[in-house]
Every structure is written in C-alpha cells, then in structure tokens.
C-alpha cells in the first residue's frame, strides 16, 4: 500500500518549517532542490536533486520509482520563489493548485503589471537584452528609477539609478539576473512598504481569508562597489502592522481584487505593496506578487511569535484538501510584537530575553548586494514595539535600537 506524501519544492532554510508541518500531519516528505547540501535534504524521506525552476525534470521525476511509489497528496512551497513549478507539477498530477499560466503572471513582473489595473501598478517599461540603447524610457518617469530583472526575487539584480549615466550598467546587471534576459525600468515610489498575504479557497463563502500584513523596514541607499548605481537592502520587518484596522481591511480587499485580475483562484496570494501619501490621500501600489507565503522569516517565525498563528500549516492543509484550517490564521492565541532584524556584519548577537532565535547563513558576503546576501537574522519577541528593536552584540554589549520610522 502506498504511503501518503507531500512534495515540497525548494529545500532551503525557510522551507524547514514546511517539512516539520508535513511530519506533524503524518505525511512522508519529498523535497526537490538542486543543492544536495540544502537544509531540508536530510529531513526529507526522499530527496530529488532538481533545480526548483526546472519544470520538465520535476514532471519526469514524478514518474520515477521512489517518487511514483508514494501516494502524493499535494505539491507545496512556502518560502521559495517557485510557484510556477508547483502549479505545473500539481496540474500534471491532477492535484489541487493554481493554473500554471496564472502562477506565471506572478513570476513575470511585466505580465503581472499588464493584468493589474493601471492604478495599482507603478509606471514601468520592459527592456530586453537587444534593446540596451533605448534609455529614453527613464526620462519619462524622471529620476530616480528602479531597474530590476523581470523574473527574479530577493532584490537580486535590483538597483536604484539617480543619474542617466549609470542606467546602462544597471540594465546590464538586471538582465544578467533574468532567465529571459529582460528587465523592468519603473518609477521610484516613496512611502511605507508592507507585505500582505491572503488565503484563497473557492469552497469558502467569502472565497478568501486574510492572513497577515507586516511592516517592512529598509536601510538608506548603499552604493555597489565602484559601479555607480545604488541598491536598498531590507533591514527587517515587524508583526503586527501599525496600520490602523480600517486601512488594513481596505488593503486586504484590494489585494484580493488583484488576485482575481491575475487569475489566482487557489492558495496563498502574497503582495509586496507601498503606501504613499499624495495630497493628503494614501495611495497603494503593488510592487510584486507571488502565489505562495512570504519568505524572510515572516510566515515561518515572526507571525507565530506575535499571534500564535500557523499560516504554513493552514495553507498546507488547504493544499491537501483538509478542512478546519481557518482557526490557525484567524483565532490568534496571543497578541505580542515580533520582528526579524538583519545584521550586515560578522558581529555576534547576544542572547537576551527578547531574542528568540538567531539564524546565520553558511557563507558571509563582504559586500551586500541584495537581500539574499544578508548573513544573520535575529528574531525578537516582546510586549512592546520598541522592545522588539533592541539587541546587543557580544563583542561590546552595545545596544542597537531601531526606531519604527527608521
């Protein structure tokens, strides 16, 4: 008799909680990742060495002994940018999931903007590798502009360009990070940034449930080497959001409308948004969206720390076709403050009462070019907002406090 299993695409650090959830549900776990030394490799019952973006080989491997011998109940990811692979593999195996073409609209930033209402998206244009001489696009928006790959994540290849003389290098870099050799040039927006997550279930009366809104914090611009353009790295995030409830409800409604415009009819829909104030009116723009939960230790750790919620278990149960998952995200058992702080140096953080966990990547980058280069992540929990933003370094016991408007 075949054993029930779940296939988790992506085996990095942020996928570990998903494997743990699957084990709690009594499932065997298949994990696929190109890195045989990934964090989830030894946690899985079966490991398949496949690049998370390689749809063809995922489908081929689903027919191989060792995987085919399982009764696969769901395809899942929560902290990896591979929603298209998940959707395509689920469709191939006749399992629950989004339509691959809808998931692709999330992955491809130009397609996403084409399907969103114009008032929800920044002004933008698409540039291909054969179009490197067409730099008059940015003049239309006015500087500074954002340049980023059309299909990557974690700010890889993203830069802020303040002067036309640096646009050439920025476009070339962005294109080098794109599988389609294309990038976006878009207007630079200013305001507060947030991550918004909802859970879409066609069987519910209201079709969807709110999961969370968190507040994100970024450092000032940093110059990348001697190249002449700049980037901006996320310092961290905080739960719960400090936005008032009425505004949060409005944001949730807008994000659900966006999911329908793109065609996401099942699972998690996550948006990174910016709220700017123009003429005393707050305007929301969607910067990016995905058909999965947030990364960056948000859904994995800081939401459970702040609320007692479990968005990973809830979304996994939905993928498996299980009922009674709503309480895992709606009925919060506690209301505290939690934060994830990024440390850009080799300094070790001291364990204090408000520090819950410290995660350190295996390698240290001397130059932080994007969010994936961040080295150390400190998870904190406290009864007050300010308590979350205080940490101490072991070297000199210096206390670092980050204000909420930093």
Secondary structure as GFF3:
##gff-version 3
##sequence-region A 1 406
A	DSSP	beta_strand	4	9	.	.	.	ID=ss1
A	DSSP	three_ten_helix	13	15	.	.	.	ID=ss2
A	DSSP	alpha_helix	16	24	.	.	.	ID=ss3
A	DSSP	beta_strand	28	32	.	.	.	ID=ss4
A	DSSP	three_ten_helix	41	43	.	.	.	ID=ss5
A	DSSP	beta_strand	46	48	.	.	.	ID=ss6
A	DSSP	alpha_helix	55	61	.	.	.	ID=ss7
A	DSSP	beta_strand	71	76	.	.	.	ID=ss8
A	DSSP	alpha_helix	83	92	.	.	.	ID=ss9
A	DSSP	alpha_helix	100	107	.	.	.	ID=ss10
A	DSSP	alpha_helix	109	115	.	.	.	ID=ss11
A	DSSP	three_ten_helix	118	120	.	.	.	ID=ss12
A	DSSP	beta_strand	124	128	.	.	.	ID=ss13
A	DSSP	alpha_helix	137	141	.	.	.	ID=ss14
A	DSSP	beta_strand	145	149	.	.	.	ID=ss15
A	DSSP	beta_strand	159	161	.	.	.	ID=ss16
A	DSSP	three_ten_helix	164	166	.	.	.	ID=ss17
A	DSSP	alpha_helix	167	176	.	.	.	ID=ss18
A	DSSP	beta_strand	182	187	.	.	.	ID=ss19
A	DSSP	beta_strand	192	200	.	.	.	ID=ss20
A	DSSP	beta_strand	208	218	.	.	.	ID=ss21
A	DSSP	beta_strand	222	223	.	.	.	ID=ss22
A	DSSP	beta_strand	230	231	.	.	.	ID=ss23
A	DSSP	beta_strand	234	239	.	.	.	ID=ss24
A	DSSP	alpha_helix	245	262	.	.	.	ID=ss25
A	DSSP	beta_strand	267	278	.	.	.	ID=ss26
A	DSSP	beta_strand	281	290	.	.	.	ID=ss27
A	DSSP	pi_helix	298	302	.	.	.	ID=ss28
A	DSSP	alpha_helix	303	307	.	.	.	ID=ss29
A	DSSP	alpha_helix	311	320	.	.	.	ID=ss30
A	DSSP	alpha_helix	327	330	.	.	.	ID=ss31
A	DSSP	beta_strand	337	343	.	.	.	ID=ss32
A	DSSP	beta_strand	355	360	.	.	.	ID=ss33
A	DSSP	three_ten_helix	371	373	.	.	.	ID=ss34
A	DSSP	beta_strand	376	382	.	.	.	ID=ss35
A	DSSP	alpha_helix	385	388	.	.	.	ID=ss36
A	DSSP	beta_strand	390	392	.	.	.	ID=ss37
A	DSSP	beta_strand	399	401	.	.	.	ID=ss38
###
